Amino acid sequence: MTAKEAQEIIHMVEASFGFDLGDDGRRVWRDAMLGRDEMMVLSAATMLCRTMNRRPTLRDLLDMTQKAERDADAANAEKRPVAGEEWRGAARPPAWIFGWAIARFRDKDPRPWPEQQGGYAAQRDAGGGDVYAWDGSNLMPEEDRERYLAQGSKLSSEQLWKLIDGFSVSADSESRITS
């Protein structure tokens, strides 16, 4: 987001609620918005204008922006590149694909995995192993990831693709992977 875009959003909020932040206040709000996605901040500001019955604080705007970002991530989770199609037909896809499939398709858990994030492979290849810098975003928490990885290790490749393709895993297989 540029300074001009931030100023436009600030003026929209000021006009909607009938208050003036003043030059110093606008500078603080602008600086907090710089570098954020303009559409997410605009969405948050619009939601505040529609729903809030008091003058919003900068914290209100930032909290609503984070909620808009989480909602957008969840809505786009199914559209996120899976890194699965290129593994179809391989002898055995990477272990994380099995855990991810259980989370996404069986348990309907849309949180992205670190392997889906930019830079993960480079970090791993640079000697970081499977260690990932969990940055507090909405990534799958490490303990949940480990649980799904353990469950996924019990699936065959055939069961994996049936799960991804929308077919249910057989009851016999289901009992093996939920223990």
C-alpha positions as CSV (number, residue, x, y, z in Angstrom):
1,M,0.0,0.0,0.0
2,T,1.3,3.4,-0.9
3,A,1.1,6.5,1.4
4,K,-1.5,8.0,-1.0
5,E,-3.7,4.9,-0.8
6,A,-3.4,4.9,3.0
7,Q,-4.4,8.6,3.1
8,E,-7.5,7.9,1.1
9,I,-8.6,5.1,3.4
10,I,-7.9,7.3,6.5
11,H,-10.0,10.1,5.0
12,M,-12.8,7.6,4.3
13,V,-12.8,6.5,7.9
14,E,-12.6,10.1,9.2
15,A,-15.6,11.1,7.0
16,S,-17.7,8.1,7.9
17,F,-17.3,8.7,11.6
18,G,-17.1,12.5,11.6
19,F,-13.8,12.9,13.3
20,D,-10.4,14.4,12.6
21,L,-7.2,12.5,13.5
22,G,-5.1,15.5,12.9
23,D,-1.8,15.5,11.1
24,D,0.0,13.4,13.7
25,G,-2.8,10.9,14.0
26,R,-3.0,10.5,10.2
27,R,0.7,10.0,10.1
28,V,0.6,7.2,12.7
29,W,-2.3,5.5,10.9
30,R,-0.6,5.9,7.5
31,D,2.7,4.4,8.8
32,A,0.8,1.4,10.3
33,M,-0.8,0.7,6.9
34,L,2.2,1.1,4.7
35,G,3.3,-2.3,3.3
36,R,0.0,-3.9,3.9
37,D,-2.3,-5.1,1.1
38,E,-4.5,-2.2,0.1
39,M,-7.5,-4.4,-0.7
40,M,-7.3,-6.0,2.8
41,V,-7.1,-2.6,4.6
42,L,-9.9,-1.2,2.4
43,S,-12.0,-4.2,3.1
44,A,-11.4,-3.8,6.9
45,A,-12.1,-0.1,6.8
46,T,-15.3,-0.6,4.9
47,M,-16.4,-3.3,7.4
48,L,-15.6,-0.9,10.3
49,C,-17.7,1.8,8.6
50,R,-20.6,-0.6,8.2
51,T,-20.6,-2.3,11.6
52,M,-19.0,-0.1,14.2
53,N,-21.1,2.3,16.2
54,R,-18.2,4.2,17.8
55,R,-15.1,5.9,16.5
56,P,-12.7,3.2,15.5
57,T,-9.1,3.1,16.9
58,L,-6.1,2.1,14.9
59,R,-6.1,-1.2,16.8
60,D,-9.7,-1.8,15.5
61,L,-8.5,-1.2,11.9
62,L,-5.5,-3.4,12.3
63,D,-7.5,-6.2,14.0
64,M,-10.1,-6.1,11.2
65,T,-7.4,-6.1,8.6
66,Q,-5.9,-9.2,10.1
67,K,-9.3,-10.8,10.1
68,A,-9.8,-9.9,6.5
69,E,-6.4,-11.5,5.6
70,R,-7.3,-14.7,7.5
71,D,-10.7,-14.9,5.8
72,A,-9.1,-14.4,2.4
73,D,-6.4,-17.0,3.2
74,A,-9.1,-19.5,4.2
75,A,-11.2,-18.7,1.1
76,N,-8.2,-19.2,-1.1
77,A,-6.8,-22.3,0.7
78,E,-8.6,-24.6,-1.8
79,K,-7.2,-22.6,-4.7
80,R,-3.6,-22.5,-3.3
81,P,-1.2,-24.6,-5.4
82,V,-1.2,-28.0,-3.9
83,A,2.2,-29.3,-5.1
84,G,0.2,-32.6,-5.6
85,E,-0.5,-32.8,-9.3
86,E,3.2,-33.0,-10.1
87,W,3.5,-36.0,-7.7
88,R,0.6,-37.9,-9.2
89,G,1.9,-41.1,-10.6
90,A,5.2,-40.8,-8.7
91,A,6.3,-43.9,-6.7
92,R,5.4,-42.1,-3.5
93,P,4.7,-38.4,-3.1
94,P,6.5,-36.5,-0.3
95,A,5.3,-37.4,3.2
96,W,3.8,-33.9,3.8
97,I,1.3,-34.4,1.0
98,F,-0.3,-37.4,2.9
99,G,-0.7,-35.3,6.1
100,W,-1.9,-32.3,4.2
101,A,-4.5,-34.4,2.3
102,I,-5.9,-35.8,5.6
103,A,-6.1,-32.3,7.1
104,R,-7.6,-30.7,4.0
105,F,-10.0,-33.3,2.7
106,R,-10.9,-35.5,5.6
107,D,-10.9,-33.0,8.4
108,K,-11.7,-29.9,6.2
109,D,-8.8,-27.9,7.9
110,P,-7.9,-25.2,5.4
111,R,-4.8,-23.8,7.2
112,P,-1.8,-23.8,4.8
113,W,1.2,-25.9,5.5
114,P,4.7,-24.4,5.6
115,E,5.6,-26.5,2.5
116,Q,3.1,-24.4,0.6
117,Q,4.8,-21.1,1.6
118,G,7.4,-19.4,-0.5
119,G,10.9,-19.9,0.7
120,Y,10.3,-23.2,2.5
121,A,12.2,-25.4,0.0
122,A,15.1,-22.9,-0.1
123,Q,15.3,-22.9,3.7
124,R,15.2,-26.7,3.8
125,D,17.8,-27.0,0.9
126,A,20.1,-24.5,2.7
127,G,20.5,-27.0,5.6
128,G,17.5,-26.1,7.7
129,G,16.0,-29.6,7.4
130,D,12.3,-29.6,8.0
131,V,12.6,-26.7,10.4
132,Y,10.4,-23.8,9.5
133,A,10.2,-20.4,11.1
134,W,6.6,-20.4,12.3
135,D,5.8,-16.7,12.1
136,G,2.6,-16.6,14.0
137,S,0.5,-16.4,10.8
138,N,-2.3,-18.8,10.1
139,L,0.0,-21.6,9.1
140,M,-0.8,-25.1,10.4
141,P,0.7,-25.2,13.9
142,E,3.6,-27.5,14.2
143,E,1.9,-29.9,16.7
144,D,-1.1,-30.3,14.4
145,R,1.2,-30.8,11.4
146,E,3.1,-33.5,13.2
147,R,-0.2,-35.3,14.1
148,Y,-1.4,-35.1,10.5
149,L,2.0,-36.3,9.2
150,A,1.7,-39.4,11.6
151,Q,-1.8,-40.2,10.3
152,G,-0.7,-39.6,6.7
153,S,2.2,-42.1,7.0
154,K,-0.4,-44.8,7.3
155,L,-2.0,-44.1,3.9
156,S,-1.0,-45.8,0.7
157,S,-0.5,-43.7,-2.5
158,E,-3.8,-45.1,-3.8
159,Q,-5.7,-44.0,-0.7
160,L,-4.1,-40.6,-0.9
161,W,-5.3,-40.0,-4.5
162,K,-8.8,-41.3,-3.6
163,L,-8.9,-38.8,-0.7
164,I,-7.7,-35.9,-2.9
165,D,-10.1,-36.8,-5.7
166,G,-13.0,-36.6,-3.4
167,F,-13.6,-40.2,-2.7
168,S,-13.8,-41.4,0.9
169,V,-11.2,-43.7,2.3
170,S,-12.7,-47.1,3.1
171,A,-13.9,-47.7,6.7
172,D,-11.1,-50.2,7.2
173,S,-8.5,-47.7,6.1
174,E,-10.2,-44.9,8.1
175,S,-9.9,-46.8,11.3
176,R,-6.2,-47.3,10.7
177,I,-5.5,-43.7,10.0
178,T,-7.4,-42.2,12.9
179,S,-5.6,-44.1,15.6
